[in-house]
């Protein structure tokens, strides 16, 4: 799968693991006694909460979490809220954690089915923002950024991850129906399904426009799909919507189809479990299920000093508790043996050029990383192509000095966004003061 060359001038060849005719259907994981859901917290205090412990909820019920906010979660089991607490995620992002203790008798909420008889972007945005893949359907509603092409990605963002591929492999009818619904909701006729060569057979008899993608990582990155398949380069600092493109995963598309077909919000997620020996088990679990429950079900033991990663081998992030729950965007859970964990260091860049040679976006990584290490985020953004990075993680993979370049880049984008927000707030305050003079 991964072949790192001896000669430095060659790029490492990393292939996606692709689903084919011999793959097994996702294994169903039984529900645990509780689920944990994360609601992104708006810039307000805890007093804005409208949920309380003890509240009864049904499967698929929309739970508005805060006053005067569009933020919501979908209850994925029937039961009662047993805990509401604060949770801090990556880079200090604030969430409210909602624990629901499940009951044996399931009752499915009928609000979605009652209000959403016909597919529409408005009701999809209101109820389907927390389904598998967390599709940002509101981006299809912006009149200032009209969408011309919808890309349904049947590939997955990282190697050894299979959520979208398995949706195409085992639920092609759902993907096809979901594409029809997307056309109806959005008014966009140009919808393209991206698939690997191994799944061509699954779609060749369906009325779906498909494009076959290269299996070399990171060809499935939306930025590279736009450039290599759609022949449309997205300028640094611009969004896909700015150039009329909208990307959505095949798993999300199939979930949309099932939502309108069954009149209920889907509550399950396909997750690839990557074990210590790099063998894989693809499972289907209720969103909010603790990963400890999934690992136990597939026979994976986590020892002290082992690492648990949410996501794939190239771009995943470590978590520090097996109580961490499967979320709508959790595509994979990776367990690394303590003996196999790669070293990182604070060594200085030796200017070998490996990161430059491997970068698919032609970012001058060896120069960029120097400014990131120094915290010079504005210089990195404006003069060294910080926002040209597509976050594939190849630079960290090849780095001779073992510098965690990918993590530096993620942090820099986050910190620079805070700088821009602070500047905008200061300008708004100055403008307000000027009006009052």
N, C-alpha and C positions, 0 to 999 in steps of 0.2 A: 504493500500500500504506500509506504513512505520510502523513497529511495534518495538518500542524501549523497550527492556525488563526492568523489575524492578530489576531483579537480575543481578548484574554487570558481573558475570562470563559467562553469555550468550552473544552471538554476536547478534547485531541488525539484524533483518531479513528485508531486503529491496528488494522488488520485482520490476522487470521491468514492466512497463505497456506494454502489448503486443497487437498488432493488430490482430483482428479475423474477422469472417464472418459478424459480426454486425456493424463493423466500416464503416464510410462514406468515400467516396472518398475526396481527398484534395479539399478545396474550392479555386477557382481561384480568385486572387486579381487583380483588374484593375491596369494598369500602372499609375504611378503618372506623373506629368509634367516633372520630371527629374530623373536621376539616378546618383549615386556616386560610382565610382570604385576606388579601392586602388591598386596601383602598388608598390611593394616592391622596395625601393630605393637602388641602388648599392652604394658602397663607392666612390661616385663622387659628384661633385657639380651640382647645378641647371642648369648650362650651357650645361649639357649633354642631356637635354630634346630635343626631336625631334617633340613633339606635340605642337600645338599652339591653343589658344582660337580662336574660329571661324571656326576651321576645321570641315568639314562635315564628318559624319560617318554613316554607315549602320548597321543594326542589324546583329550581328554575325561577324562583322569585327574585324580582329586582329589588335591591335594597339601597335606597338613597341613604347616604351615610352622613352628609353634612347639610346644614341649612344653607340656602341660597347658593347651591353648588350643583353642577351637572355630574359630579363624581358619583359612581355607583359600583356595586358589585352584584354578582348573581349568586344566590345561595345554591350550592351544588348538592345539598342533601336536605332531607326533612328533619327538623329537630328544633332545638332552642339555642339561642346565643348564650354561651357560657362565659365568654371573656371578651373584653374590648381593651386593647392596650396599644401603646406606641411601639413602632418598629422603625429602626433606621437602616436603610439599605445602602447600596453602593454610593460612594461619593456624598454621603450625608443626606441622601434623599429621604424624606419623611413619609411614613405610611401609618395608617391605623390598621392594626391587626385584629381581625374578627374571627373568633373561634366558635364553631357551631358543633354542639354535641348531637350526633345523629341518632335517629330512632329507627327501629326495624321496619315499621310500616311507612312506606313512601307515599307522599301526596305531591302531585305535580301541580305547580301553580298555573293558572289558566289566564293570567293577565295578558301575556304576549299573544296567545291564541285568540283572545277576545278582541284585542285592539288591532291586530296585524293580520287581517284576513287576506290582504293583498300586499305583495312586496313593495316597499317604498324606502328610499334612502332615509327619510325622516324617522320611520319606526325602527329601521335597522340600526340607526345611530342610537336610538333611545334604549334598545334592548340587547343588541348583539356586539357591544364593544368589549365584552369580557369573554367571548367564546374563544376556542382554541386559536392561537395566533394573534389575538387582540387586533383585528383589522381596524385601521383608522378610517372608517367609512365616512367620517365627516369631511374628509378631504375631497370626496366626490361631490360635495355640495357647494364648494367655493366658486361663486360666479366670476371672481377676479382671476382665478386660475383654472380655466376649463380643462377637463381631462379629455385627451384625444385617443389615448391608448391605455388599456388596462392589461397588465402583464400578470398572469397567474403562474407563479413559480412552483413547478413540480419538483424542483431540486431543493436542497436544504442548505442553510448558510454555512455549515461547517462539515468537516469530514467525519464519517462514521455516524452521521445523524440522518434519520430516515422518516421524519413525520410527514413531510409533503409527498415524498416518493410513495410511502405506503398508502396515502390517500388516493393517489392516482392508481396504484397497483390493485387495491382492494375495494375502492369506492369510486371507480371511474364514472359510474352513473350519477353519483352525487356531485362529482366535480362538474360533469356536463350540465346537470340541472342547475347547479350554482352559477355557472357561467351564463346560462339563459336568464336567471334571475338578475344577475349583475347588469346584463344588457338592458333589461326592462327597467330596473331601478335608476340606472345612471344615464341612460340614453346613449351610451357609448357602444358602437357596433364593433369597433376594432379591439377585440380581446384575443390575446395570444397565450397559449399554454406552453410553458418551457418544460421539456422533459429530457432525461438522459436516453441514450440509445437503447438501453435495456427495457424501457417502457413503451417503445414505439408500437409494439403489438397491442398493448392495452388501449391505445387511442386511435389506431388506424381506421377502425370501422365507425368511429364516432364523428359527428359533425363538429369537430373542434379544429380551429387553426392551431397547428403545433409547430414548434421550432425545436430542433435537436441541439442540445448544448454539449460543449466539450466537457469531458469528465476530469479535466485537470483543474485542481484547486488554484485560485478561487473564481473560476469561470461563472459560478452561480451567484456571485455578488451582483446585486441590482445595478451597480455602476458599470460593471463589465458587460452585463446583459444589454444595458442601454447602448454601450459603445460598440460591442462586437456583433450583436444580433440586430438591434434596432438602428444602428449607425447614427446614434444620437448621443453626443457627449454632453454631460451635465457639468456646467462650469463650477469650479470650487466656490463654496459658499451658497450655491443655489440648491433648491430642493428638486426632486423629481417632478413634483406638481408644478413648479415654475416653468417646466418645459413640456407640460401636458402629459406626463406619465404617472401612472398609479400602479404600485406593486402590491400584490396580495398573495399569500401562500395558498397552495391547493387544499391544505387541511381546513383553512378558514372558509374557502369557497364551498367545500362539501358540507361544512357545519351550517353555513347559511341556508343551503338547500334543505337540510334536514329540519332546520328550525321552522321554515314555512310549510314543509310537508307535514310535520307532526304537530305544529301549533304549540311548540314548547322550545325553550332555549336549551341547546345542547350543553352538557356539563362535563364532558370527558375530553381528555387530551392524550395524544399519542406521544410516548416518551421512549427514547432509545437509552437503555441501560448499558453502559460500556464498562465491562468488568476489568479486573486488574491485568488479566492476560490479553486484553483487547478483544475478547469475544463479546458479542452483542446479543441482547435480548430486547425485542421491541414490545412494549406493553401499552395498554390503554387503561388509564386511571382517571378517577374523578378528580377534577381540579380542586386543590386544597388538601389532597392526601399527603401526609408526611412522607418524605423520601425514605425514612426508616422502614415504613411499611412496604414500600416497593422493593427495596434492597433485600428485605427479609423474604419476600415472596419469590424472588428469583435466586435466592441462595447466596447472596453476597455478604461477606462478613467484613466489617470495617474495624480495623485495629487501631490502637493508639498511634498517633503520628501519621496514619494514612491520610490522604487528601481526598476530599469529596468536592467535585467540580460540577457546577450547573452549566451545561452547554458542552460544546465539542472540544476536541483536542487543541485547536488553534486559538479559539477566542473565548473559551469558557472562563468562569470566575469561581473562585473557591468560596464555599460556605463553611460555617464553623459549628453547625449543629445539624444532627440528623432529623431534628424536628422541622427543618425548613420544608415548606410545602411545595408541591407541584403547582405552578402558576400557569395562566393561559399561554405564556410565552416560553415555558420550560420544555425545550425540545429534547434535552438529553441530560442524563446524570452519569458522570464519570467518576470511577473510584480508582485512585492511584495508590499502589503500595509504597510505603515510605522509602523503600530501596530504589524506587524508580522515579522519584520526584526530581525533576531537573533543577540544577543549581541556578541561582541568580546572584548577581553581584553588583557592587557599586564601583567596579573597575572603570577606568576611563576608556573611551572608544579608542581602538588602535588604528582606525582609519583603513581597515582592510577592504572596504567597499562591497562586502557581501550583501549588505542591506540594500544598497543602491541597485545592484544587479538583479535582485529578486523582486523588487517593488513593482507591482503591476501598474501603479499610477505614476511612476517616474519621479517620486518625491526624493529630494536630496536628504535622505534619512540621516546620514552621518553628520550633517550640519544641523539639521532640525533637532536631533537629540541633545546636542550641546545646549541649546537654548531652553529646552524642556527641563533638563537637569538643573539649570540655573533659575527656573521659574520665570523666564522671560517669555510669557505666553503671547503677548501682543506682537513681539518681534517674530516669534514662530509663526503666528497666524498671517501676518502681512507680508513677510519676506521669505519664509521658508516652507510654504505650501502645507501648513498644518491641516487645512480643510480639504486638501486634495487626497488625503489618506482615506482609503476605503475600509480600514480596520480589519484586514485579513489576518494579521498576526505573523506573516512570513518573516518580517524583519527580526522579530524576537527569536523565531525558530533558527535562523541562520547566524545570529549574532555570536561572533567568536568570543567576545568579552562577557557574554552572558548578561547583557544589560536588558532589563524588562522594558523594551522600547514600546511595545503595544500598550502596556499599562501607563507609561508616561504620556502617550498620545491621548488615551482616554481621559486621563486626569486633566491634561492641558485643555482639551475641548470643554470640559466641564468648568474649569476655573475661568477660562476666557469668556464663557457664556455669562458667568457671574459678574465679570468685569463690565461686559457690555450692558447687562441689566442695571448695574449700579450707575453707569454713566447715563443711561436713558432716564433713570429715576431722578438723577441730579438735574438733568436738563429740563425735565418736566417741572421739577420744583422751582427752578430758576424762572421758567416761563410763567408759572403761577404767581411768583412774587412780582414779576414785571407787570403783570396784568393788574395787580393790586396797588401799584404805585400811582 
